[in-house]
Each structure stands twice: as structure tokens, then as C-alpha cells.
Amino acid sequence: MPTGPVQEALDALPLVDHHCHGVVTGDLDRQAFETLITEGGAWPGISTFDSPVGVAIRRHCAPLLDLPRHAQPDAYLARRAELGPGEVHRRFLAAAGTEVFCVDTGYAPERLTTPAELVEPVGGTAYEIVRLESVAEEVAAQGGEPGEYADRFRVAALEAVRRPGVVGVKSVAAYRTGFDLDPARPSDAEVTEAARRLLASGAGRLADPVLVRHLLWTAVDLGLPLQLHVGLGDNDIRLHRSDPAHLTDWLHLTAGTIPVMLLHCWPYQRQAAHLAAVFEQVYLDVGLALHHVGPARARAVLEEALEITPFRKLLYSSDAYGVAEFHCLGALSFRRALAALLQERVDDDELDLPDALRLAEWAGAHNARRVYRLPGAS
């Protein structure tokens, strides 16, 4: 185990996870579990336990189920089933040491815990992040006239963000169109014509570039922090189009408006760092990547992100989805990686210890509290 004063401070710090999801409430068989721990799905003859994330689960999560390190998959899943989803959930969230969870509720093909259900076993605080594509698709599913779409979406989005506990919004534009879009706000006529195409198609999926642009500008009008998925995702994403550098012109146009939170970022953590360094409103995390590479490689990912990122711009997220292991593994990877990087700078006399401890608290909790205006912000 890594040691040192920075590691000790981070281990004791209650984290603020500024982007995560709920966990599946029912029992999981092997195929369901293996599908949930990968972005690629479970394939015949290839076990996702034989991947970096699968190995990390067996190494770091097995002891929390009273199993030896590196427990074999069948033993791991049998013990998980024996304990039941509620106890598994409690153990891993308690081990994560996360105090505040900002929960994206917009994607739930399985029955997931609500924000309140997610934190109930550990007594944390949960807030909600509204996924704007889900709101737009609900509006489109209700039909109506194309010329009414923009106003109806605006009203529905306002209603959604006024729900108690909502602190931000999110877009998955990276999945739907990518970021290489015309950065300008679309005209009313353009939105009406795009809505006409969407409603006539009956597709239900918001993937029209004009409507995605309209969604992003609506987010600006809402005034809350906007989370943007960047980089790594499932095979629905076109990775080269999710490079956040494509957002540069849009960020110029939206300067002075809302905080823009670049989520996950791998393999574009350096591009995201550049944007955070040159645009006041841009922040980043490397969340999803951390549990997929595991503690063994989390430092390498975070190290690139921190080459030029201002320390007030780095946040923690787990992007945990479906299985509680990811809440635990994400927190462990983040604490170890950040502690190692900061402690090395202290040891090399590039940073003094009080500054290192302050920067660790910023990244692990205080930056998120400040941006999302949560209690305890500093």
C-alpha cells in the first residue's frame, strides 16, 4: 500500500463524486455482471474478468467480500450472490469513502437505485444531474408541431432542473453527433426544420446535429454546470469525434456563461487539460478511465491530465454504473494516483506539503462543492 502524508490525507478525505450513476438493484448472474464491467459487452469465449478492470476487481474488491486477493471469478460471484445486492452495495460504498454523489439519472436500461437509494446505506448526500437528451426525447415522443419543439423543450428542461436536488445538466453529444459541430446557436427556422425531420422519422433518438446544437445552447440558457461526456465509451461512440478540442470555437462563444465539465476524457486527457488551462469555464476529470485501468495505471492517466491543468480545475468522478464495485474502485484509483503524484512532487521539493494537502482536498471535494454550489464550498 502506498504511504505518506498525502496518501493519509486523501484516504481520510470524504470525496465528492461529481458524476456517477445508480447500481442494479437485483441479483446478477455471471453474464450480466461481466456485461456491466465492460464498455464492450460480454463476448463468447472471452471473459471480462480477463481484462484490466476484471483483474482489478478480483484484486481490490474481493477482500471486501471476505475473499482472498485475486479470488477466481466463480468464487467471487458466488460470494457476491451469497451476500445479496444490498450488503454488496453497502460494503463497496462504505469502502469508497464518498460523502456526496451527483447522480446522472438519464440512462437506466436496468432497474437502478435512485439517488436517495444509492446513498441510503452509507448516509451520504445525493444530488441529481439531468440528462438533456432524455428530456428532449420525451418531448419529441409526445408529438406536436415542429414549430413548437423549441419552446416545449425549454419548458420541460426548466421543469426538470427545478426539481429538488438538481445541481447540473449533462449532454451525451459525443455519442450522438460528436463535437465537430457548427458552434453557433441555430436559428429558430433551423430548429423547426430539424424537429420536423425528427418527428416525421419517429426515430425517437436525438441525433440531428442542429437539435444537438440547440440542446447545448439551451444548457447555456439554463445556467447550471454542463457535464459533457468526452472520449472513452461503448461502441456507439465515434471516438475521434469525441475529442474535446472540437469544442474550442463553441467555448469561445460561451465564455462567461456556465461551467463546462469535461467528463472522463481518456484518451484525450491532454486536450482536455489544454482547454481547462486556457478557458476559465472549463473543468475536467478522468473518472471512467480510472476504474477501467485500475490502480495499477491510474497514475499514468492522471499524470497526463495534470501536466498543465490548473489545480482548481480537477474534479473527482467515478462514473460508476450498475455495479457498486466501481464506486469503490474509482475512489481507490483516484486516491492512490493523486497521492502518488503529489507526494512525488513534495519529495522532489517541487511542492511543499501544505500545498499538496490543500490541492488534494480541492480535487477530491472542494472544487466540486464550489462549482456546483454545494454546502461546504470553499
KASULDA-V518972 format. One record per pair of residues at least 6 apart in sequence whose ideal C-beta (glycine too) atoms are under 8 Angstrom apart, sorted by the first residue. I is the first residue (numbers start at 1). J is the second residue. D is the distance in Angstrom with one decimal. If there is no record, write none. Layout:
i,j,d
I,J,D
I,J,D
This chain:
i,j,d
2,336,5.6
2,339,6.1
2,340,5.9
2,343,7.8
4,339,6.9
4,343,4.6
5,343,7.6
5,353,6.1
5,357,7.2
6,338,7.9
6,339,4.6
6,342,4.8
6,343,4.4
6,346,6.8
6,353,7.6
6,356,5.2
6,357,6.6
6,360,5.9
7,335,7.3
7,336,7.3
7,339,3.9
7,340,7.7
7,343,6.6
9,339,7.9
9,357,5.1
9,360,5.7
9,361,7.5
10,335,4.4
10,338,6.3
10,339,4.8
10,360,5.2
10,364,6.3
11,97,7.5
11,335,6.1
11,339,8.0
13,97,7.5
13,335,7.9
13,360,6.9
13,361,6.2
13,364,4.8
13,365,6.1
14,97,6.2
14,98,7.0
14,99,3.4
14,100,7.7
14,365,6.6
15,96,7.2
15,97,6.1
15,98,4.5
15,99,6.5
15,100,7.7
15,316,5.5
15,331,5.8
15,334,7.5
15,364,5.1
15,365,6.0
16,98,7.4
16,99,6.6
16,100,4.3
16,102,7.7
16,315,7.8
16,316,6.6
16,364,7.2
16,365,4.4
16,366,8.0
16,368,4.1
16,369,6.0
16,374,7.1
17,96,8.0
17,98,4.9
17,100,6.8
17,101,5.1
17,102,6.6
17,316,6.2
17,317,5.7
17,318,5.2
17,320,7.7
17,327,7.5
17,330,7.6
17,331,7.7
18,102,4.8
18,227,7.9
18,261,7.1
18,285,7.0
18,315,5.0
18,316,6.8
18,317,5.2
18,368,4.2
18,371,7.8
18,372,6.7
19,102,6.0
19,104,6.3
19,129,6.7
19,170,7.7
19,227,5.9
19,261,7.5
19,263,5.5
19,285,7.0
19,287,6.1
19,317,3.9
19,318,7.7
19,319,5.8
20,101,5.6
20,102,7.1
20,103,5.9
20,104,7.2
20,118,8.0
20,317,6.5
20,318,5.0
20,319,6.1
20,320,4.7
20,321,7.5
20,327,6.8
21,103,6.5
21,104,5.5
21,105,7.9
21,107,6.9
21,108,7.9
21,112,6.5
21,319,7.3
21,320,6.4
21,321,4.0
21,322,7.2
22,103,6.4
22,105,7.6
22,108,7.1
22,112,3.3
22,113,3.8
22,114,6.6
22,115,7.3
22,117,7.1
22,118,5.2
22,321,7.8
23,85,7.8
23,89,5.9
23,112,6.3
23,113,5.4
23,118,6.8
23,320,7.3
23,321,7.8
23,322,6.0
23,323,6.1
23,324,4.9
23,327,7.7
24,32,7.8
24,36,7.0
24,85,7.2
24,110,5.1
24,111,6.8
24,112,6.2
24,322,5.2
24,323,7.0
25,85,6.2
25,111,5.3
25,112,6.9
25,113,5.9
25,117,7.6
26,85,6.5
26,111,6.6
27,81,6.3
27,84,7.6
27,85,6.3
28,36,7.1
28,77,7.9
28,80,7.5
28,85,7.7
28,323,7.5
29,77,7.9
30,73,7.2
30,74,7.9
30,77,5.6
31,42,5.5
33,77,6.2
33,80,7.7
33,323,6.8
34,42,4.2
34,47,6.4
34,48,4.3
34,49,6.9
34,54,7.9
35,41,5.8
35,42,4.5
35,48,7.7
36,321,7.3
36,322,3.9
36,323,5.1
37,48,5.4
37,53,5.6
37,54,6.4
37,57,6.6
37,323,6.2
37,325,7.3
37,326,7.7
38,48,4.4
38,51,6.6
38,53,6.9
39,232,6.9
39,233,6.2
39,234,4.6
39,235,7.7
39,292,7.5
40,48,7.9
40,234,7.0
40,235,6.6
41,234,7.8
41,235,8.0
42,48,6.0
47,54,7.0
47,73,6.7
48,54,5.1
49,55,7.4
49,57,7.5
49,58,6.6
49,73,4.4
52,292,6.5
52,293,5.7
52,294,5.4
52,296,7.4
52,297,7.1
53,291,6.2
53,292,5.0
53,293,7.9
53,294,6.3
53,329,7.8
54,73,7.7
55,294,6.9
56,291,7.1
56,294,3.1
56,295,6.6
56,296,7.1
56,329,5.9
56,333,8.0
57,76,7.5
57,325,5.4
57,329,6.7
58,69,7.6
58,70,5.3
58,71,5.7
58,72,7.6
58,73,7.2
58,76,6.2
59,69,5.5
59,70,5.8
59,294,7.7
60,69,8.0
60,294,7.5
60,295,6.6
60,328,7.5
60,329,6.1
60,332,6.0
61,76,7.9
61,92,6.9
61,325,4.8
61,328,6.2
61,329,6.5
62,68,6.7
62,69,6.0
62,70,7.0
62,71,4.1
62,76,5.7
63,69,6.0
64,91,5.1
64,92,6.3
64,95,5.4
64,328,6.9
65,71,7.9
65,76,7.0
65,79,4.7
65,80,6.3
65,83,6.5
65,88,7.3
65,91,7.1
66,79,7.0
67,75,6.4
67,76,6.4
67,79,5.6
71,79,7.6
80,88,5.6
83,91,7.6
86,121,7.3
88,324,5.9
89,113,7.6
89,121,5.9
89,324,4.7
90,121,3.9
90,122,6.9
91,324,7.7
92,324,3.8
92,325,5.7
92,327,5.7
92,328,4.1
93,118,7.7
93,119,7.7
93,121,6.1
93,122,4.7
93,124,7.6
93,324,5.9
93,327,5.4
93,328,7.3
94,121,7.4
94,122,5.4
95,328,4.7
95,331,7.8
95,332,7.9
96,318,7.5
96,327,4.6
96,328,4.7
96,330,7.4
96,331,4.0
96,332,7.7
97,331,6.0
98,122,7.8
98,124,6.3
98,318,7.6
98,327,6.6
98,331,6.0
99,124,5.4
99,125,6.7
99,365,7.5
100,124,6.3
100,125,4.9
100,126,7.8
100,127,7.2
100,365,7.6
100,368,7.4
100,369,7.6
100,374,6.5
101,115,6.8
101,118,6.0
101,119,5.8
101,124,6.0
101,125,7.3
101,126,4.9
101,127,7.2
102,126,7.9
102,127,4.9
102,128,7.6
102,129,5.4
102,167,6.1
102,168,6.6
102,368,7.5
102,372,6.7
103,115,4.2
103,118,6.2
103,126,5.7
103,127,6.9
103,128,5.8
103,129,6.4
104,129,4.6
104,131,5.9
104,170,5.6
104,227,7.6
105,114,7.5
105,115,6.9
105,128,5.7
105,129,7.2
105,130,7.4
105,131,7.1
106,129,7.8
106,130,6.9
106,131,2.3
106,132,8.0
106,133,6.9
106,134,4.0
106,170,6.7
107,131,6.6
107,134,7.6
107,321,7.9
110,322,6.8
112,322,7.3
115,126,3.6
115,127,6.9
115,128,5.6
115,165,6.9
116,126,5.9
118,126,5.9
119,125,6.5
119,126,4.5
126,165,7.1
127,165,5.2
127,166,7.1
127,167,4.4
127,168,7.9
127,372,7.3
127,374,7.3
128,163,6.8
128,165,5.1
128,166,4.8
128,167,7.2
129,166,7.5
129,167,7.1
129,168,4.9
129,169,6.7
129,170,5.1
129,227,6.2
130,157,7.5
130,160,4.7
130,161,5.7
130,163,7.8
130,166,5.7
130,168,7.5
130,169,4.9
130,170,7.0
131,169,7.5
131,170,4.9
131,171,7.6
131,172,6.9
132,157,6.3
132,169,5.4
132,170,6.8
132,171,5.4
132,215,5.2
132,218,7.0
132,219,6.1
133,171,6.5
133,172,5.6
133,176,6.8
133,206,5.1
133,215,6.9
135,153,6.9
135,156,5.2
135,157,5.3
135,160,5.4
136,153,5.4
136,156,8.0
136,206,4.9
136,211,6.9
136,215,5.9
137,204,5.8
137,205,6.8
137,206,5.5
138,156,6.8
139,149,6.8
139,152,5.1
139,153,4.9
139,156,5.2
140,149,7.2
140,195,7.6
140,198,5.6
140,199,6.4
140,204,6.6
140,206,7.1
141,204,6.1
142,152,7.7
143,199,6.7
144,152,6.3
144,199,7.6
146,192,5.0
146,193,7.3
146,195,4.1
146,196,3.9
146,199,5.9
147,192,4.9
147,195,7.7
149,191,6.7
149,192,7.0
149,195,3.7
149,198,7.9
149,199,7.6
150,188,6.6
150,191,4.9
150,192,7.4
150,195,7.4
150,214,6.7
153,214,7.7
153,215,7.7
153,218,6.6
154,218,6.1
154,221,7.4
157,169,7.6
157,218,5.9
157,222,6.1
158,222,7.1
160,166,7.0
161,169,6.4
161,222,5.6
161,224,5.9
166,224,7.6
167,224,6.9
167,225,7.3
167,372,4.5
167,373,7.2
167,374,6.9
168,224,5.1
168,225,4.2
168,226,7.1
168,227,6.0
168,261,7.4
168,372,6.0
169,219,5.4
169,222,6.1
169,224,5.4
169,225,7.5
169,226,5.6
169,227,7.0
170,226,7.2
170,227,4.0
170,228,7.4
170,229,7.4
170,263,7.9
171,212,7.7
171,215,6.1
171,216,6.2
171,219,6.5
171,226,6.7
171,227,7.4
171,228,5.7
171,229,7.5
172,229,5.1
173,179,6.5
173,181,7.6
173,212,5.0
173,215,7.2
173,216,6.4
173,228,6.7
173,229,7.8
174,228,6.9
174,229,4.8
174,230,6.2
174,231,7.6
174,233,7.0
174,237,6.0
174,241,7.2
174,242,3.9
175,229,6.8
175,233,6.4
175,236,5.3
175,237,5.1
175,242,8.0
176,205,7.5
176,206,6.2
176,207,4.5
176,212,5.6
177,207,6.3
177,208,7.9
177,209,5.0
177,212,4.8
177,241,7.5
178,238,5.7
178,240,7.9
178,241,2.5
178,242,6.0
178,246,7.0
179,241,6.4
179,242,6.4
179,243,6.9
179,244,6.5
179,246,3.6
179,247,5.1
179,250,7.9
180,241,5.6
180,246,4.5
181,209,5.6
181,212,6.6
181,213,5.5
181,246,7.6
181,250,7.5
182,209,7.4
182,213,6.4
183,213,7.9
183,247,7.9
183,249,4.0
183,250,3.8
183,252,7.7
183,253,5.5
184,213,7.6
184,253,7.0
185,213,7.2
185,214,7.8
185,217,4.5
185,253,7.9
186,194,7.6
186,210,5.0
186,213,5.1
186,214,5.3
186,217,7.4
190,210,5.1
191,210,6.3
191,211,7.0
191,214,5.0
193,210,7.5
194,208,4.7
194,210,3.8
194,211,4.9
194,214,7.6
195,211,6.9
197,208,6.3
198,206,7.2
198,208,5.8
198,211,6.5
206,212,6.8
206,215,7.1
216,226,7.6
216,250,7.1
219,226,4.5
219,258,7.0
220,226,7.5
220,254,5.5
220,257,5.0
220,258,5.6
222,258,7.8
223,257,7.9
223,258,6.2
224,258,6.7
225,258,6.3
225,259,4.2
225,260,7.7
225,261,5.6
225,371,5.7
225,372,5.9
226,258,5.6
226,259,7.1
226,260,5.4
226,261,6.6
227,261,4.5
227,263,5.5
228,244,7.4
228,247,7.6
228,260,6.5
228,261,6.8
228,262,5.8
228,263,6.4
229,242,7.4
229,263,5.3
229,264,6.6
230,242,5.8
230,243,8.0
230,244,4.9
230,262,4.8
230,263,5.9
230,264,5.8
230,265,4.8
230,268,6.1
230,272,6.2
231,239,6.9
231,242,5.4
231,243,7.7
231,244,7.9
231,264,5.6
231,265,5.1
231,266,5.0
231,267,6.1
231,268,4.9
231,269,7.9
231,289,7.8
232,239,7.7
232,264,5.7
232,265,8.0
232,266,4.8
232,267,7.3
232,288,5.5
232,289,5.9
232,292,7.1
233,239,7.9
233,242,7.3
233,288,7.8
239,267,7.9
242,268,7.3
243,268,5.1
243,271,5.9
244,262,5.4
244,265,7.1
244,268,5.8
244,271,5.4
244,272,5.1
244,275,5.8
245,268,7.4
245,271,4.6
245,274,7.4
245,275,7.3
247,260,7.8
247,275,7.0
248,275,7.2
251,260,6.8
251,275,6.7
251,279,5.0
251,281,7.2
251,282,6.6
254,260,7.4
254,281,7.2
255,279,6.9
255,280,7.0
255,281,6.6
256,280,7.8
256,281,7.5
257,281,7.0
258,281,6.6
259,281,5.4
259,282,7.9
259,283,6.1
259,371,5.1
260,279,7.7
260,281,5.3
260,282,5.2
260,283,7.1
261,283,5.1
261,284,7.4
261,285,7.5
261,315,7.1
261,371,7.3
262,272,4.6
262,275,6.9
262,276,7.4
262,282,6.5
262,283,6.9
262,284,4.3
262,285,7.5
263,284,7.9
263,285,6.1
263,287,6.3
263,288,7.3
263,317,6.4
263,319,6.9
264,285,6.8
264,286,6.4
264,287,5.1
264,288,3.9
264,289,5.9
264,317,7.5
264,319,6.1
265,271,7.8
265,272,4.2
265,284,5.8
265,285,7.3
265,286,5.6
265,289,7.3
265,305,6.8
266,286,6.2
266,288,7.2
266,289,3.6
266,301,5.9
269,284,7.5
269,286,5.6
269,289,7.7
269,301,6.2
269,304,5.0
269,305,4.1
270,304,5.4
270,305,7.4
270,307,6.9
272,282,7.8
272,284,4.5
272,305,6.9
272,309,7.9
273,284,6.8
273,304,7.4
273,305,5.3
273,306,7.4
273,307,6.1
273,308,5.1
273,309,4.4
274,308,6.7
275,282,4.6
275,284,7.7
276,282,4.7
276,283,6.2
276,284,5.2
276,309,4.9
276,310,6.5
276,313,4.2
276,314,7.9
277,308,4.7
277,309,6.3
277,310,6.3
277,313,7.8
282,313,6.9
283,313,4.8
283,314,7.5
283,315,5.9
283,367,7.2
283,371,6.2
284,305,6.5
284,309,6.5
284,313,6.4
284,314,6.6
284,315,7.2
285,314,7.0
285,315,4.6
285,316,6.3
285,317,4.4
286,301,5.2
286,302,5.7
286,305,5.2
287,316,7.2
287,317,3.3
287,318,5.7
287,319,4.3
287,330,6.4
288,317,7.8
288,319,4.0
289,298,7.8
289,301,5.1
290,298,4.8
290,301,6.8
290,302,7.5
290,318,7.5
290,329,7.7
290,330,5.3
290,333,4.0
290,334,5.7
290,337,7.1
291,318,6.8
291,319,7.7
291,320,7.3
291,325,8.0
291,326,5.0
291,329,4.2
291,330,4.6
291,333,6.0
293,300,7.6
293,301,6.0
293,333,7.4
294,329,6.9
294,333,6.3
295,329,7.8
295,332,5.9
295,333,4.8
295,336,5.1
295,337,7.4
298,333,3.8
298,334,6.9
298,336,6.6
298,337,3.9
299,336,7.3
299,337,4.2
299,340,5.2
299,341,6.3
301,337,7.5
302,334,7.6
302,337,4.4
302,338,6.3
302,341,6.4
303,337,7.7
303,341,5.8
305,314,7.1
306,314,6.7
306,341,6.3
311,359,4.7
311,362,5.8
311,363,6.9
312,362,6.2
312,367,6.0
313,367,7.2
314,362,7.5
314,363,4.5
314,367,6.6
315,363,6.7
315,367,5.2
315,368,5.0
315,371,7.4
316,331,7.8
316,334,5.3
316,363,6.3
316,364,5.4
316,365,7.6
316,368,7.1
317,330,7.5
318,326,5.9
318,327,5.4
318,329,7.9
318,330,3.1
318,331,6.4
318,334,7.9
319,326,7.4
319,330,7.0
320,326,3.6
320,327,4.3
320,330,5.8
334,364,7.4
335,364,7.6
338,360,6.1
338,363,6.1
338,364,7.3
339,360,7.0
342,351,6.7
342,356,4.3
342,359,6.3
342,360,6.0
343,356,7.1
345,351,3.9
345,356,6.8
346,352,6.9
346,353,5.4
346,356,5.1
351,359,7.9
366,376,7.9
366,377,7.1
366,378,5.2
368,374,6.9
369,375,7.4
369,376,5.3
369,377,4.1
369,378,7.0
370,377,4.5
370,378,6.8
